[in-house]
């Protein structure tokens, strides 16, 4: 009674299901149990704010630990800006392949101070007057030599790279105790030919 009357002569014939079916996805639909197994993950959502902070701290600590390990290995992606580049790598290798007075400076200073306080009187006087100044002259001379040598070598090997700061970088690395250097030394003392 309230239906709209349409002209039955203009209706199109029904199409077969194969004609309206779009192209397939190219693989079979996975079974439900396989899909659920793939999507199943342990529930790690924190229940309290304190627990959320704890999980965040643990995650950050793990990331820092991985970053430090990669930096110690010398992975270029994790190095600090001051350590990146071929010139800095050359400076590190140059310093690490040698023994320097700078790496023993702290030990020598402690030895001089102990000897100058506990030794015989004539030894104490000589050490107080000449011990530390001689050490400082040796270290300053070695630092100037290291800086000039690293800059010269870097200009020869990497003419397109900037050598600015490479000398000071070599000096500061030579003053660090070998075990505490970051990134860790790849060369041992005496491997000068591998630089």
C-alpha positions, 0 to 999 in steps of 0.5 A: 500500500505505501510501497513505491511502484517501480517500472518492472521493465527497467530492472537489470537482470541479477549478476552472477557472484563470480562477476561481482567478486573482486580480485583475491588477496593472493593467499589463503586466509589464516586459521583463527588459532594461527592468527591468535597465536601470532597476535598473542603478547604478554600483558605488560601494561603497568597497573599503577603509576609507580610500576609505569615509572619503574618499567620506563627506568628499566627500559631507559637503563637497557638502552643506555647500556646498549649505547655504552657498549656500542660506543665502547666498540667504536660503532659510528652511530653511537659515538659522541659528536666529538668522536665521529669522523675519519680524522678523529678515528685516525687521531685515536689510532695514532695515540693508542698505538703509542705509550705516552707520558700523559697516560702515566702522568697521574701515577708519576705525580703520586709517586713524586709526591710520596717520594718528596714527603717520605724520602731522604731529605736531599731526595725530597728537596730535588723532587720538590724543586725539579720533579713536577716541573720536569714532568710538566715539560715532558708532557707539554713537549709530547703534546705539541709533538702529538698534535702536530703529527696527527694534524699532518697525517690527517691532512695527508690522508684526508685532504677534504676533511677538516682537521680543526680540533684533531690535535687537541683531541689527540692530546686529551686522549693521550692524557687519559688512562688507557683502560678508561678511554672511550671508545676503547683502543683498537690498537695496542702499543707498538702497532704503529704500522697499522695506523 
